[in-house]
């Protein structure tokens, strides 16, 4: 069974590939997206209760007992 970190990296690599981006380009995109939505920089933004797509997939994988 994969660790949460291994699952997250593999998920991000697959997501980048599905978008036609390199892993590095996708990481830059995510960094800038996070900055754009950061409450410190943008106080009117709220993300309480938001579960990232990878976290949801990891939780579902563990519930079903399957690997990716």
PDB file of N, CA, C and O in Angstrom:
ATOM      1  N   UNK A   1       0.838  -1.170   0.000  1.00  0.00           N
ATOM      2  CA  UNK A   1       0.000   0.000   0.000  1.00  0.00           C
ATOM      3  C   UNK A   1       0.894   1.248   0.000  1.00  0.00           C
ATOM      4  O   UNK A   1       1.930   1.284   0.664  1.00  0.00           O
ATOM      5  N   UNK A   2       0.483   2.237  -0.735  1.00  0.00           N
ATOM      6  CA  UNK A   2       1.248   3.475  -0.846  1.00  0.00           C
ATOM      7  C   UNK A   2       1.002   4.373   0.354  1.00  0.00           C
ATOM      8  O   UNK A   2      -0.066   4.361   0.966  1.00  0.00           O
ATOM      9  N   UNK A   3       2.043   5.161   0.674  1.00  0.00           N
ATOM     10  CA  UNK A   3       1.856   6.176   1.704  1.00  0.00           C
ATOM     11  C   UNK A   3       1.060   7.324   1.102  1.00  0.00           C
ATOM     12  O   UNK A   3       0.891   7.413  -0.114  1.00  0.00           O
ATOM     13  N   UNK A   4       0.576   8.194   1.967  1.00  0.00           N
ATOM     14  CA  UNK A   4      -0.180   9.354   1.502  1.00  0.00           C
ATOM     15  C   UNK A   4       0.679  10.227   0.585  1.00  0.00           C
ATOM     16  O   UNK A   4       0.193  10.750  -0.418  1.00  0.00           O
ATOM     17  N   UNK A   5       1.963  10.380   0.937  1.00  0.00           N
ATOM     18  CA  UNK A   5       2.864  11.203   0.131  1.00  0.00           C
ATOM     19  C   UNK A   5       3.085  10.597  -1.254  1.00  0.00           C
ATOM     20  O   UNK A   5       3.054  11.309  -2.258  1.00  0.00           O
ATOM     21  N   UNK A   6       3.310   9.278  -1.308  1.00  0.00           N
ATOM     22  CA  UNK A   6       3.505   8.599  -2.590  1.00  0.00           C
ATOM     23  C   UNK A   6       2.258   8.726  -3.457  1.00  0.00           C
ATOM     24  O   UNK A   6       2.349   8.994  -4.655  1.00  0.00           O
ATOM     25  N   UNK A   7       1.111   8.535  -2.850  1.00  0.00           N
ATOM     26  CA  UNK A   7      -0.145   8.644  -3.585  1.00  0.00           C
ATOM     27  C   UNK A   7      -0.317  10.057  -4.129  1.00  0.00           C
ATOM     28  O   UNK A   7      -0.718  10.238  -5.279  1.00  0.00           O
ATOM     29  N   UNK A   8      -0.014  11.057  -3.306  1.00  0.00           N
ATOM     30  CA  UNK A   8      -0.186  12.448  -3.707  1.00  0.00           C
ATOM     31  C   UNK A   8       0.721  12.789  -4.891  1.00  0.00           C
ATOM     32  O   UNK A   8       0.267  13.410  -5.852  1.00  0.00           O
ATOM     33  N   UNK A   9       1.992  12.392  -4.836  1.00  0.00           N
ATOM     34  CA  UNK A   9       2.925  12.664  -5.935  1.00  0.00           C
ATOM     35  C   UNK A   9       2.461  11.974  -7.212  1.00  0.00           C
ATOM     36  O   UNK A   9       2.459  12.588  -8.279  1.00  0.00           O
ATOM     37  N   UNK A  10       2.071  10.712  -7.118  1.00  0.00           N
ATOM     38  CA  UNK A  10       1.607   9.983  -8.301  1.00  0.00           C
ATOM     39  C   UNK A  10       0.353  10.634  -8.884  1.00  0.00           C
ATOM     40  O   UNK A  10       0.216  10.753 -10.101  1.00  0.00           O
ATOM     41  N   UNK A  11      -0.550  11.049  -8.016  1.00  0.00           N
ATOM     42  CA  UNK A  11      -1.772  11.721  -8.459  1.00  0.00           C
ATOM     43  C   UNK A  11      -1.425  13.007  -9.206  1.00  0.00           C
ATOM     44  O   UNK A  11      -1.982  13.278 -10.270  1.00  0.00           O
ATOM     45  N   UNK A  12      -0.505  13.801  -8.650  1.00  0.00           N
ATOM     46  CA  UNK A  12      -0.111  15.058  -9.287  1.00  0.00           C
ATOM     47  C   UNK A  12       0.581  14.816 -10.627  1.00  0.00           C
ATOM     48  O   UNK A  12       0.366  15.565 -11.580  1.00  0.00           O
ATOM     49  N   UNK A  13       1.407  13.777 -10.704  1.00  0.00           N
ATOM     50  CA  UNK A  13       2.066  13.451 -11.969  1.00  0.00           C
ATOM     51  C   UNK A  13       1.038  13.066 -13.031  1.00  0.00           C
ATOM     52  O   UNK A  13       1.144  13.495 -14.180  1.00  0.00           O
ATOM     53  N   UNK A  14       0.059  12.273 -12.660  1.00  0.00           N
ATOM     54  CA  UNK A  14      -0.985  11.876 -13.605  1.00  0.00           C
ATOM     55  C   UNK A  14      -1.837  13.065 -14.023  1.00  0.00           C
ATOM     56  O   UNK A  14      -2.214  13.183 -15.189  1.00  0.00           O
ATOM     57  N   UNK A  15      -2.139  13.942 -13.080  1.00  0.00           N
ATOM     58  CA  UNK A  15      -2.934  15.135 -13.376  1.00  0.00           C
ATOM     59  C   UNK A  15      -2.182  16.036 -14.350  1.00  0.00           C
ATOM     60  O   UNK A  15      -2.768  16.539 -15.309  1.00  0.00           O
ATOM     61  N   UNK A  16      -0.883  16.242 -14.110  1.00  0.00           N
ATOM     62  CA  UNK A  16      -0.063  17.065 -15.000  1.00  0.00           C
ATOM     63  C   UNK A  16      -0.055  16.472 -16.403  1.00  0.00           C
ATOM     64  O   UNK A  16      -0.226  17.190 -17.388  1.00  0.00           O
ATOM     65  N   UNK A  17       0.143  15.165 -16.491  1.00  0.00           N
ATOM     66  CA  UNK A  17       0.174  14.495 -17.788  1.00  0.00           C
ATOM     67  C   UNK A  17      -1.166  14.626 -18.505  1.00  0.00           C
ATOM     68  O   UNK A  17      -1.201  14.837 -19.717  1.00  0.00           O
ATOM     69  N   UNK A  18      -2.255  14.505 -17.776  1.00  0.00           N
ATOM     70  CA  UNK A  18      -3.575  14.600 -18.404  1.00  0.00           C
ATOM     71  C   UNK A  18      -3.851  16.000 -18.943  1.00  0.00           C
ATOM     72  O   UNK A  18      -4.657  16.172 -19.858  1.00  0.00           O
ATOM     73  N   UNK A  19      -3.182  16.994 -18.374  1.00  0.00           N
ATOM     74  CA  UNK A  19      -3.336  18.375 -18.839  1.00  0.00           C
ATOM     75  C   UNK A  19      -2.300  18.751 -19.895  1.00  0.00           C
ATOM     76  O   UNK A  19      -2.311  19.870 -20.409  1.00  0.00           O
ATOM     77  N   UNK A  20      -1.407  17.816 -20.218  1.00  0.00           N
ATOM     78  CA  UNK A  20      -0.367  18.091 -21.206  1.00  0.00           C
ATOM     79  C   UNK A  20       0.745  18.969 -20.666  1.00  0.00           C
ATOM     80  O   UNK A  20       1.419  19.662 -21.429  1.00  0.00           O
ATOM     81  N   UNK A  21       0.941  18.944 -19.350  1.00  0.00           N
ATOM     82  CA  UNK A  21       1.977  19.759 -18.718  1.00  0.00           C
ATOM     83  C   UNK A  21       3.064  18.869 -18.136  1.00  0.00           C
ATOM     84  O   UNK A  21       2.828  17.703 -17.817  1.00  0.00           O
ATOM     85  N   UNK A  22       4.256  19.437 -18.002  1.00  0.00           N
ATOM     86  CA  UNK A  22       5.290  18.720 -17.262  1.00  0.00           C
ATOM     87  C   UNK A  22       4.944  18.818 -15.779  1.00  0.00           C
ATOM     88  O   UNK A  22       4.158  19.674 -15.371  1.00  0.00           O
ATOM     89  N   UNK A  23       5.528  17.948 -14.989  1.00  0.00           N
ATOM     90  CA  UNK A  23       5.277  17.973 -13.552  1.00  0.00           C
ATOM     91  C   UNK A  23       5.704  19.319 -12.966  1.00  0.00           C
ATOM     92  O   UNK A  23       4.999  19.883 -12.129  1.00  0.00           O
ATOM     93  N   UNK A  24       6.860  19.836 -13.405  1.00  0.00           N
ATOM     94  CA  UNK A  24       7.359  21.129 -12.906  1.00  0.00           C
ATOM     95  C   UNK A  24       6.409  22.271 -13.268  1.00  0.00           C
ATOM     96  O   UNK A  24       6.134  23.135 -12.436  1.00  0.00           O
ATOM     97  N   UNK A  25       5.908  22.280 -14.500  1.00  0.00           N
ATOM     98  CA  UNK A  25       4.968  23.330 -14.910  1.00  0.00           C
ATOM     99  C   UNK A  25       3.674  23.257 -14.101  1.00  0.00           C
ATOM    100  O   UNK A  25       3.110  24.285 -13.727  1.00  0.00           O
ATOM    101  N   UNK A  26       3.215  22.052 -13.839  1.00  0.00           N
ATOM    102  CA  UNK A  26       1.990  21.893 -13.062  1.00  0.00           C
ATOM    103  C   UNK A  26       2.202  22.357 -11.619  1.00  0.00           C
ATOM    104  O   UNK A  26       1.313  22.959 -11.017  1.00  0.00           O
ATOM    105  N   UNK A  27       3.393  22.070 -11.068  1.00  0.00           N
ATOM    106  CA  UNK A  27       3.695  22.530  -9.710  1.00  0.00           C
ATOM    107  C   UNK A  27       3.696  24.058  -9.649  1.00  0.00           C
ATOM    108  O   UNK A  27       3.179  24.639  -8.694  1.00  0.00           O
ATOM    109  N   UNK A  28       4.266  24.704 -10.648  1.00  0.00           N
ATOM    110  CA  UNK A  28       4.244  26.171 -10.687  1.00  0.00           C
ATOM    111  C   UNK A  28       2.814  26.692 -10.761  1.00  0.00           C
ATOM    112  O   UNK A  28       2.458  27.656 -10.084  1.00  0.00           O
ATOM    113  N   UNK A  29       2.003  26.050 -11.585  1.00  0.00           N
ATOM    114  CA  UNK A  29       0.596  26.434 -11.689  1.00  0.00           C
ATOM    115  C   UNK A  29      -0.091  26.340 -10.326  1.00  0.00           C
ATOM    116  O   UNK A  29      -0.813  27.253  -9.926  1.00  0.00           O
ATOM    117  N   UNK A  30       0.137  25.235  -9.616  1.00  0.00           N
ATOM    118  CA  UNK A  30      -0.497  25.057  -8.309  1.00  0.00           C
ATOM    119  C   UNK A  30      -0.012  26.087  -7.294  1.00  0.00           C
ATOM    120  O   UNK A  30      -0.791  26.571  -6.473  1.00  0.00           O
ATOM    121  N   UNK A  31       1.266  26.417  -7.352  1.00  0.00           N
ATOM    122  CA  UNK A  31       1.805  27.435  -6.442  1.00  0.00           C
ATOM    123  C   UNK A  31       1.100  28.764  -6.667  1.00  0.00           C
ATOM    124  O   UNK A  31       0.663  29.409  -5.715  1.00  0.00           O
ATOM    125  N   UNK A  32       0.991  29.170  -7.923  1.00  0.00           N
ATOM    126  CA  UNK A  32       0.342  30.447  -8.211  1.00  0.00           C
ATOM    127  C   UNK A  32      -1.154  30.411  -7.896  1.00  0.00           C
ATOM    128  O   UNK A  32      -1.715  31.420  -7.468  1.00  0.00           O
ATOM    129  N   UNK A  33      -1.798  29.281  -8.098  1.00  0.00           N
ATOM    130  CA  UNK A  33      -3.207  29.148  -7.721  1.00  0.00           C
ATOM    131  C   UNK A  33      -3.371  29.298  -6.212  1.00  0.00           C
ATOM    132  O   UNK A  33      -4.287  29.971  -5.741  1.00  0.00           O
ATOM    133  N   UNK A  34      -2.475  28.664  -5.464  1.00  0.00           N
ATOM    134  CA  UNK A  34      -2.547  28.778  -4.007  1.00  0.00           C
ATOM    135  C   UNK A  34      -2.315  30.203  -3.545  1.00  0.00           C
ATOM    136  O   UNK A  34      -2.985  30.677  -2.628  1.00  0.00           O
ATOM    137  N   UNK A  35      -1.373  30.890  -4.173  1.00  0.00           N
ATOM    138  CA  UNK A  35      -1.133  32.290  -3.820  1.00  0.00           C
ATOM    139  C   UNK A  35      -2.355  33.144  -4.118  1.00  0.00           C
ATOM    140  O   UNK A  35      -2.711  34.030  -3.341  1.00  0.00           O
ATOM    141  N   UNK A  36      -2.989  32.873  -5.242  1.00  0.00           N
ATOM    142  CA  UNK A  36      -4.169  33.645  -5.637  1.00  0.00           C
ATOM    143  C   UNK A  36      -5.308  33.486  -4.634  1.00  0.00           C
ATOM    144  O   UNK A  36      -6.077  34.420  -4.406  1.00  0.00           O
ATOM    145  N   UNK A  37      -5.412  32.305  -4.039  1.00  0.00           N
ATOM    146  CA  UNK A  37      -6.517  32.018  -3.122  1.00  0.00           C
ATOM    147  C   UNK A  37      -6.106  32.069  -1.652  1.00  0.00           C
ATOM    148  O   UNK A  37      -6.907  31.735  -0.779  1.00  0.00           O
ATOM    149  N   UNK A  38      -4.870  32.483  -1.365  1.00  0.00           N
ATOM    150  CA  UNK A  38      -4.390  32.541   0.018  1.00  0.00           C
ATOM    151  C   UNK A  38      -5.138  33.612   0.800  1.00  0.00           C
ATOM    152  O   UNK A  38      -5.229  34.760   0.365  1.00  0.00           O
ATOM    153  N   UNK A  39      -5.669  33.232   1.949  1.00  0.00           N
ATOM    154  CA  UNK A  39      -6.421  34.187   2.762  1.00  0.00           C
ATOM    155  C   UNK A  39      -5.548  35.331   3.253  1.00  0.00           C
ATOM    156  O   UNK A  39      -6.040  36.446   3.425  1.00  0.00           O
ATOM    157  N   UNK A  40      -4.274  35.082   3.481  1.00  0.00           N
ATOM    158  CA  UNK A  40      -3.375  36.143   3.940  1.00  0.00           C
ATOM    159  C   UNK A  40      -3.280  37.246   2.894  1.00  0.00           C
ATOM    160  O   UNK A  40      -3.238  38.429   3.231  1.00  0.00           O
ATOM    161  N   UNK A  41      -3.247  36.850   1.622  1.00  0.00           N
ATOM    162  CA  UNK A  41      -3.129  37.825   0.541  1.00  0.00           C
ATOM    163  C   UNK A  41      -4.484  38.295   0.029  1.00  0.00           C
ATOM    164  O   UNK A  41      -4.593  39.368  -0.564  1.00  0.00           O
ATOM    165  N   UNK A  42      -5.501  37.501   0.257  1.00  0.00           N
ATOM    166  CA  UNK A  42      -6.827  37.787  -0.277  1.00  0.00           C
ATOM    167  C   UNK A  42      -7.871  37.442   0.794  1.00  0.00           C
ATOM    168  O   UNK A  42      -8.498  36.386   0.720  1.00  0.00           O
ATOM    169  N   UNK A  43      -8.064  38.324   1.791  1.00  0.00           N
ATOM    170  CA  UNK A  43      -8.897  38.000   2.961  1.00  0.00           C
ATOM    171  C   UNK A  43     -10.345  37.598   2.659  1.00  0.00           C
ATOM    172  O   UNK A  43     -10.951  36.887   3.460  1.00  0.00           O
ATOM    173  N   UNK A  44     -10.910  38.025   1.543  1.00  0.00           N
ATOM    174  CA  UNK A  44     -12.303  37.659   1.265  1.00  0.00           C
ATOM    175  C   UNK A  44     -12.454  36.234   0.735  1.00  0.00           C
ATOM    176  O   UNK A  44     -13.574  35.751   0.565  1.00  0.00           O
ATOM    177  N   UNK A  45     -11.351  35.568   0.476  1.00  0.00           N
ATOM    178  CA  UNK A  45     -11.384  34.189  -0.013  1.00  0.00           C
ATOM    179  C   UNK A  45     -11.560  33.232   1.154  1.00  0.00           C
ATOM    180  O   UNK A  45     -10.832  33.314   2.143  1.00  0.00           O
ATOM    181  N   UNK A  46     -12.516  32.332   1.044  1.00  0.00           N
ATOM    182  CA  UNK A  46     -12.699  31.309   2.076  1.00  0.00           C
ATOM    183  C   UNK A  46     -12.680  29.938   1.429  1.00  0.00           C
ATOM    184  O   UNK A  46     -13.316  29.714   0.398  1.00  0.00           O
ATOM    185  N   UNK A  47     -11.947  29.024   2.043  1.00  0.00           N
ATOM    186  CA  UNK A  47     -11.866  27.656   1.531  1.00  0.00           C
ATOM    187  C   UNK A  47     -12.129  26.648   2.646  1.00  0.00           C
ATOM    188  O   UNK A  47     -11.731  25.489   2.532  1.00  0.00           O
ATOM    189  N   UNK A  48     -12.783  27.063   3.707  1.00  0.00           N
ATOM    190  CA  UNK A  48     -13.066  26.161   4.824  1.00  0.00           C
ATOM    191  C   UNK A  48     -13.879  24.967   4.334  1.00  0.00           C
ATOM    192  O   UNK A  48     -14.843  25.116   3.583  1.00  0.00           O
ATOM    193  N   UNK A  49     -13.473  23.797   4.772  1.00  0.00           N
ATOM    194  CA  UNK A  49     -14.191  22.589   4.402  1.00  0.00           C
ATOM    195  C   UNK A  49     -13.841  22.052   3.025  1.00  0.00           C
ATOM    196  O   UNK A  49     -14.424  21.060   2.586  1.00  0.00           O
ATOM    197  N   UNK A  50     -12.906  22.684   2.338  1.00  0.00           N
ATOM    198  CA  UNK A  50     -12.515  22.237   1.002  1.00  0.00           C
ATOM    199  C   UNK A  50     -11.589  21.042   1.115  1.00  0.00           C
ATOM    200  O   UNK A  50     -10.602  21.088   1.849  1.00  0.00           O
ATOM    201  N   UNK A  51     -11.895  19.974   0.395  1.00  0.00           N
ATOM    202  CA  UNK A  51     -11.037  18.799   0.363  1.00  0.00           C
ATOM    203  C   UNK A  51     -10.431  18.699  -1.030  1.00  0.00           C
ATOM    204  O   UNK A  51     -11.160  18.577  -2.014  1.00  0.00           O
ATOM    205  N   UNK A  52      -9.083  18.749  -1.127  1.00  0.00           N
ATOM    206  CA  UNK A  52      -8.452  18.650  -2.447  1.00  0.00           C
ATOM    207  C   UNK A  52      -8.814  17.339  -3.141  1.00  0.00           C
ATOM    208  O   UNK A  52      -9.119  16.336  -2.497  1.00  0.00           O
ATOM    209  N   UNK A  53      -8.771  17.376  -4.452  1.00  0.00           N
ATOM    210  CA  UNK A  53      -9.133  16.204  -5.262  1.00  0.00           C
ATOM    211  C   UNK A  53      -8.270  14.997  -4.906  1.00  0.00           C
ATOM    212  O   UNK A  53      -8.776  13.880  -4.806  1.00  0.00           O
ATOM    213  N   UNK A  54      -6.954  15.221  -4.713  1.00  0.00           N
ATOM    214  CA  UNK A  54      -6.060  14.102  -4.394  1.00  0.00           C
ATOM    215  C   UNK A  54      -6.410  13.497  -3.035  1.00  0.00           C
ATOM    216  O   UNK A  54      -6.346  12.279  -2.872  1.00  0.00           O
ATOM    217  N   UNK A  55      -6.781  14.330  -2.056  1.00  0.00           N
ATOM    218  CA  UNK A  55      -7.109  13.831  -0.721  1.00  0.00           C
ATOM    219  C   UNK A  55      -8.380  12.983  -0.764  1.00  0.00           C
ATOM    220  O   UNK A  55      -8.484  11.965  -0.080  1.00  0.00           O
ATOM    221  N   UNK A  56      -9.330  13.411  -1.565  1.00  0.00           N
ATOM    222  CA  UNK A  56     -10.563  12.647  -1.715  1.00  0.00           C
ATOM    223  C   UNK A  56     -10.265  11.299  -2.367  1.00  0.00           C
ATOM    224  O   UNK A  56     -10.785  10.272  -1.931  1.00  0.00           O
ATOM    225  N   UNK A  57      -9.429  11.296  -3.410  1.00  0.00           N
ATOM    226  CA  UNK A  57      -9.075  10.046  -4.090  1.00  0.00           C
ATOM    227  C   UNK A  57      -8.315   9.115  -3.148  1.00  0.00           C
ATOM    228  O   UNK A  57      -8.544   7.905  -3.155  1.00  0.00           O
ATOM    229  N   UNK A  58      -7.407   9.672  -2.333  1.00  0.00           N
ATOM    230  CA  UNK A  58      -6.646   8.868  -1.377  1.00  0.00           C
ATOM    231  C   UNK A  58      -7.585   8.239  -0.344  1.00  0.00           C
ATOM    232  O   UNK A  58      -7.461   7.056  -0.029  1.00  0.00           O
ATOM    233  N   UNK A  59      -8.522   9.031   0.182  1.00  0.00           N
ATOM    234  CA  UNK A  59      -9.484   8.531   1.161  1.00  0.00           C
ATOM    235  C   UNK A  59     -10.327   7.412   0.552  1.00  0.00           C
ATOM    236  O   UNK A  59     -10.562   6.390   1.197  1.00  0.00           O
ATOM    237  N   UNK A  60     -10.779   7.601  -0.682  1.00  0.00           N
ATOM    238  CA  UNK A  60     -11.599   6.587  -1.350  1.00  0.00           C
ATOM    239  C   UNK A  60     -10.805   5.313  -1.608  1.00  0.00           C
ATOM    240  O   UNK A  60     -11.340   4.210  -1.490  1.00  0.00           O
ATOM    241  N   UNK A  61      -9.512   5.465  -1.964  1.00  0.00           N
ATOM    242  CA  UNK A  61      -8.661   4.302  -2.196  1.00  0.00           C
ATOM    243  C   UNK A  61      -8.515   3.502  -0.910  1.00  0.00           C
ATOM    244  O   UNK A  61      -8.605   2.275  -0.929  1.00  0.00           O
ATOM    245  N   UNK A  62      -8.291   4.183   0.199  1.00  0.00           N
ATOM    246  CA  UNK A  62      -8.127   3.492   1.475  1.00  0.00           C
ATOM    247  C   UNK A  62      -9.416   2.823   1.923  1.00  0.00           C
ATOM    248  O   UNK A  62      -9.378   1.755   2.535  1.00  0.00           O
ATOM    249  N   UNK A  63     -10.549   3.430   1.628  1.00  0.00           N
ATOM    250  CA  UNK A  63     -11.831   2.834   2.000  1.00  0.00           C
ATOM    251  C   UNK A  63     -12.104   1.571   1.198  1.00  0.00           C
ATOM    252  O   UNK A  63     -12.693   0.617   1.706  1.00  0.00           O
ATOM    253  N   UNK A  64     -11.668   1.572  -0.066  1.00  0.00           N
ATOM    254  CA  UNK A  64     -11.906   0.402  -0.909  1.00  0.00           C
ATOM    255  C   UNK A  64     -10.791  -0.625  -0.784  1.00  0.00           C
ATOM    256  O   UNK A  64     -10.950  -1.770  -1.205  1.00  0.00           O
ATOM    257  N   UNK A  65      -9.629  -0.210  -0.191  1.00  0.00           N
ATOM    258  CA  UNK A  65      -8.514  -1.131  -0.010  1.00  0.00           C
ATOM    259  C   UNK A  65      -7.751  -1.416  -1.274  1.00  0.00           C
ATOM    260  O   UNK A  65      -7.070  -2.437  -1.362  1.00  0.00           O
ATOM    261  N   UNK A  66      -7.845  -0.539  -2.264  1.00  0.00           N
ATOM    262  CA  UNK A  66      -7.176  -0.750  -3.542  1.00  0.00           C
ATOM    263  C   UNK A  66      -6.048   0.246  -3.715  1.00  0.00           C
ATOM    264  O   UNK A  66      -6.060   1.323  -3.120  1.00  0.00           O
ATOM    265  N   UNK A  67      -5.055  -0.128  -4.550  1.00  0.00           N
ATOM    266  CA  UNK A  67      -3.996   0.787  -4.945  1.00  0.00           C
ATOM    267  C   UNK A  67      -4.402   1.534  -6.178  1.00  0.00           C
ATOM    268  O   UNK A  67      -5.395   1.205  -6.826  1.00  0.00           O
ATOM    269  N   UNK A  68      -3.632   2.541  -6.499  1.00  0.00           N
ATOM    270  CA  UNK A  68      -3.944   3.352  -7.683  1.00  0.00           C
ATOM    271  C   UNK A  68      -3.442   2.675  -8.923  1.00  0.00           C
ATOM    272  O   UNK A  68      -3.608   3.201 -10.024  1.00  0.00           O
TER     273      UNK A  68
END
